[in-house]
Amino acid sequence: MRAKWSVGVVCSLLAALLTGCQGPASGADGEEDGRLGGTTVSTATATRDPGYGAVFLGAGECSSFGTTSFTEVACAGERASARVVARHDGRVGDGPLCPPTTDFVLHISAQHPSPDKGGRKIAQGYACMRGLQPPHPGDPGGGGGPRTIVGDCVRGLGDGKVRETACDGTGGQKPQYEVTKAVRSRADCPSSTALYVQLGGADPVGCARPV
């Protein structure tokens, strides 16, 4: 028997908007790494099945995939769709960035199950997820993922904002710029740079050239 708890989920693997980061003129509305908001999936489900760790969706564990819910499942099972590559407590804006090639992020709300019903206590946090099978939107040029990284492409939205799109144009939008280098400041970008993109991390400035 399973104990079901509601957990907020953001940035689904299949339904995520191809969102970008801030352009040179002004900051983009969104998370600390400069990305704009993505599609929200309604709920995830925690399970009590044996074989899982003490942490709901801990590093190395797997989730199922659905259009309305995620469930912690055995990685070797046929329902497994994505693996947790990093797991952090707290809010995304307050914690470490996900690994660069993360495909999507699950935002997990704190849960306190009733002692008489059993189940695990879940702390607020977020899980950085990587699909078990391609395509991987978080790969360089893939057109998605929660971070913009070197090798990604973007297109302008106006007002100093950009949105990530697949470099090969498969996302339905033609790319305009490619991020070719990540540096500490704009002064470190090559002279061919036509656009500065906010990346976050130790080298927060992306140097982009026209494509």
C-alpha positions in Angstrom: 0.0 0.0 0.0 1.3 3.4 -0.9 1.2 6.7 1.0 0.6 9.5 -1.4 1.8 13.0 -0.7 1.5 16.1 -2.9 4.8 17.5 -4.1 5.2 20.5 -6.4 7.0 19.9 -9.7 8.4 22.4 -12.1 10.0 22.0 -15.6 8.7 18.7 -17.0 11.0 16.7 -19.3 8.5 16.7 -22.3 6.4 19.8 -21.6 9.1 22.3 -20.5 9.2 25.5 -22.3 12.4 26.2 -24.1 13.4 29.1 -21.9 16.5 31.2 -22.0 18.4 33.6 -20.0 19.1 37.3 -19.6 20.3 39.3 -22.5 22.8 42.2 -22.5 20.4 45.0 -21.9 18.5 43.9 -18.8 17.9 41.0 -16.5 15.3 38.3 -17.3 12.5 37.6 -15.0 12.9 34.1 -13.5 15.4 32.1 -11.4 18.8 33.1 -10.2 20.5 31.6 -13.3 18.5 33.9 -15.6 16.1 31.4 -17.1 12.5 32.3 -17.7 9.6 30.3 -16.1 8.6 26.8 -17.5 5.5 24.7 -17.6 4.4 23.3 -14.2 3.3 19.7 -13.6 0.8 19.4 -10.9 1.9 16.7 -8.4 4.4 14.0 -7.6 3.9 10.9 -5.3 6.1 9.5 -2.6 6.0 5.8 -2.1 6.6 3.4 0.8 7.8 0.5 -1.3 10.9 -1.2 0.0 14.3 -0.7 -1.6 14.4 3.1 -1.5 16.6 5.3 0.6 15.5 7.4 3.6 15.3 10.5 1.4 12.5 10.9 -1.1 14.1 11.0 -4.6 17.7 10.9 -3.2 20.7 11.1 -5.5 20.9 8.0 -7.7 17.2 7.1 -7.3 14.7 7.2 -10.1 11.2 8.5 -10.9 8.5 7.5 -13.3 7.2 10.0 -15.8 3.7 11.2 -16.5 1.9 14.3 -17.7 0.4 15.0 -14.2 2.6 13.1 -11.7 5.9 11.6 -10.8 6.5 8.6 -8.5 9.7 7.3 -6.9 10.3 3.9 -8.5 13.1 1.3 -8.8 15.6 2.3 -11.4 15.6 -1.2 -13.0 11.9 -1.2 -13.4 10.0 -0.6 -16.6 8.4 2.5 -15.1 11.7 4.3 -14.5 12.1 7.4 -16.7 14.6 9.7 -15.0 17.4 9.5 -12.5 18.3 12.0 -9.7 21.8 13.4 -10.4 21.7 15.8 -7.4 19.4 16.4 -4.5 19.4 19.6 -2.3 17.4 20.8 0.6 15.7 24.2 0.6 14.6 26.4 -2.3 16.3 26.4 -5.7 17.1 30.1 -5.5 18.9 29.5 -2.2 20.8 26.3 -2.9 23.5 25.1 -5.4 22.9 25.0 -9.1 22.0 21.7 -10.7 24.7 20.0 -12.8 25.0 21.6 -16.3 23.3 18.8 -18.2 20.3 18.4 -16.0 17.2 17.8 -18.1 14.6 19.1 -15.6 14.1 20.0 -11.9 11.5 18.7 -9.4 10.6 21.2 -6.7 9.6 19.2 -3.6 7.4 20.7 -0.9 7.9 19.7 2.8 5.6 16.9 3.9 4.8 15.7 7.5 2.8 12.5 7.3 0.6 11.5 10.2 2.5 9.0 12.5 -0.5 6.6 12.5 -0.4 6.4 8.7 3.3 5.8 8.4 5.4 7.1 5.5 8.5 9.3 5.4 9.0 12.9 6.4 10.0 14.9 3.4 12.0 18.1 3.7 11.5 21.0 1.2 14.1 20.6 -1.5 14.7 20.0 -5.2 15.9 17.1 -7.3 18.0 17.6 -10.5 16.8 15.0 -13.0 18.4 13.4 -16.0 16.3 11.2 -18.4 17.3 7.6 -18.7 16.8 7.8 -22.5 17.4 10.5 -25.1 16.6 13.1 -26.1 18.2 15.2 -23.4 17.1 18.8 -23.5 19.9 19.6 -20.9 22.7 18.6 -23.3 24.6 21.4 -25.1 22.4 22.7 -27.9 19.4 20.6 -26.8 17.1 23.5 -26.4 16.0 23.0 -22.8 17.0 22.1 -19.3 17.1 24.4 -16.3 20.5 25.9 -17.1 21.9 27.6 -20.2 25.5 26.3 -20.8 28.3 26.5 -23.4 27.0 25.0 -26.7 23.4 26.2 -26.2 21.6 28.4 -28.6 19.2 31.3 -27.9 16.9 33.7 -29.8 15.9 37.2 -28.8 12.6 38.0 -27.3 13.0 41.8 -27.0 13.5 44.0 -23.9 17.0 42.4 -23.4 15.6 38.9 -22.9 16.4 35.7 -24.8 15.0 32.2 -24.8 16.9 29.0 -25.3 16.1 27.0 -28.5 17.6 23.9 -30.1 20.7 24.6 -32.1 19.5 22.4 -35.0 16.1 24.2 -35.2 14.1 21.1 -34.2 12.3 23.1 -31.5 10.4 25.1 -34.1 12.3 28.3 -33.6 15.4 29.2 -35.5 18.4 30.0 -33.2 20.1 33.4 -33.5 23.1 33.1 -31.2 25.3 30.3 -29.8 27.0 30.5 -26.4 30.6 29.7 -27.2 32.4 30.5 -23.9 31.7 31.0 -20.2 33.8 33.6 -18.4 33.8 35.6 -15.1 33.1 39.0 -16.7 32.1 40.6 -20.0 35.6 41.9 -20.5 36.8 38.3 -20.8 34.7 37.6 -23.8 36.3 37.5 -27.3 35.8 40.4 -29.6 33.4 38.4 -31.8 30.9 38.3 -29.0 27.5 39.8 -30.0 25.4 38.9 -26.9 26.1 38.4 -23.2 24.0 35.7 -21.6 23.7 35.1 -17.8 24.7 31.6 -17.0 25.2 31.5 -13.2 27.9 29.5 -11.5 31.6 30.3 -11.2 31.7 31.7 -14.7 28.4 33.5 -14.9 28.8 35.3 -18.2 28.1 33.5 -21.5 29.8 34.9 -24.6 27.4 34.3 -27.6 28.0 34.8 -31.3 25.5 34.9 -34.2 24.7 31.7 -36.0 
